[in-house]
Every structure is written in structure tokens, then in C-alpha cells.
Amino acid sequence: MPRSMTGFGTAHAVEDGCRYTVEIRSVNGRFLKCVVRLPEALHGLEADIEQAVAGVLRRGSVTVVVRFVDESASAAADINIAALESYMDRLGPLAEKSGQRLDIAQCVMLPGVIATDTAGDQHQSARPTVLRLVQNACHDVESMRTREGESLSSDISQHLDAIEARLGKIRDRVPQVIDQFQERLRQRMEALLSQSDAEVREEDLMREVAIFAERSDIAEEVARLSAHIEQFREILSKQDDLIGRTLDFLAQEMLREANTIGSKCLDTDVGREIVCIKGEVDRVKEQVQNLE
């Protein structure tokens, strides 16, 4: 079943007095791009997290946010007074200018103000827990992507059915277009030749009709468009495969065939059907952009 590239997952844990939260958001992207946001104490885990995400998610723009709070009794911390005063000197005038009160508690949370005794080793002790939570959150994202992929697949299938139905109308309409051309051509020729008391020669009429039929023959384009629809459904039913870009290319080919049919068969009814088909193909392209 195809998967969407949009998803969200979260995981939480409390271990050894430390609270961990991992949130992962995924949106459309041509390739897999992972952005990791970590607290200062866990900065050394960025590469490991990116590798863990790549092991589960294969395409999309992914943002990983890790939150960490050490609430253990051993989490003794020193306040860097110089750094705190520097922040307050810079932020104080801005707060006063905007009519707000500078909150020292918030300043204490700024980078470099608090240094824990174990800051250098914190990311190593937290590594197993964080990576486990990243895996769990990724699986939540994957589940959401699968559910949305099922919905997208169903919607795309409805558009394909609509295209196929309108293509059937065009296929049925072509013989009538040729017959109507033949009748109109006969009337014109009879009107012109009546002034000289000449009669329409059947072989001349049939030759012109044959030329028109050859010039406006869309059987090949109709067959190719039908084949594209069949191939689209076949690819859409594949399991665990990256099909988004393939389907995007196939939708472009479908649009090209529709344009060719419209330019070759200059019939009003066929033209209406082609406009509707192109609208359906555009909707398919929009949905395909969301598929992994």
C-alpha cells in the first residue's frame, strides 16, 4: 500500500530522574532530509538520530525535536554568572523599550548559563533512551503515513475511474465524428457542384473522408492513455515501494496524451471530455505529490 509523506509521531520516557520527549514531523520532500533539534546537553547525538530516522523513513522532509529535563537529585548545576549578566545587559534595554519585565528565570534557561557537572557525558548516558524513542516516534509517523496513503490511494483510484469513463465516451464518439464529417462534406460538395450541374463522385468524397479520418485518428493516443491508467493502478497496488516519483512521471504522460487527443480531434463533445480528463489528471498529480 502506498504511503503518504505527511506524518507525526511522538514518544516519551522517564528514566533515572530524566524526562525525555521526542517529536517527529514529516512533510513532502523530493528526497529524505532530516533536521534534528536537540538541547545543549545532547548535541552529540545528532548523527545517530539522523541514521535512526533513515533506517525507517525513506523520503520526505523530517524534523526531529528532542526535549530533555534532568530532574534527578544529582543534577547539580552551576550558574555562569558572567554569561547571565551578559544576557541581562543585552536583553534589559530591549525589555524596557517594549514595556516588558525581564524574567531572570527565563534568562537562566538560555544557552551557556547553566552548566551541569555531567554535561560532557550526558549525551552518552542518554543515547540508548533517545534512540529508542526516536525509533518509536518514527513508527508512529510510518503508521500515520500508511493510513493517509490508503486515503490518497482511494481518492486517486476514483479520479482514474473518472478518466477511464470519459475516455470510453471519446472512443464511442469517434465513429460519429467521421460520419458527421462525411455528411457535412457531401452537403458542401453538392452545394458547390449544383451550380455547374455536376454530381458528387463517391470516390472523391471517400478520399476526402479517408484523409480526414487519418488526420484525426486518435486510436493510438486513446490506447496509450488506457495503458497508462492500467499501469498507474498496477504501480499503486505495489507494497513497500517508493512509487511517488514514478507515478508523477506517469501522470505527466497521461496529460500529454490527453493534450494530443484534444489537438487531433477537433470535435466539441470530445473537447469537453478532454477538458474534464485534464482536470482529473491535474488532481491525480496533486495527490501523487504527497506519496512516498
Buried (B, 14 or more C-beta within 10 A) or exposed (E): EBBBBBBBBBBEBEEEEBEBBBBBBBBBBEEBEBEBEBBBBBEBBBEBBBEBBEEBBBBBBBBBBBBBBBEEEEBEBEEBEEBBEBBBEEBEEEEEEEEEEBEEEEBBEBEEBBBBEBBEEBBEEBBEBBBBBBBBBBBBBBEBBBBBBBEBBEBBBEBBEBBBEBBEBBBEBBEEBBEEBBEEBBEEBEEEEEEEEEEBEEEEBEEBBEEBBEEBBBEEBBEBBBEBBEBBBEBBEEEEEEBBBBBBEBBEBBBBBBBBBBEBBEBEEBBEBBEBBBBBBEBBBEBBBBBB
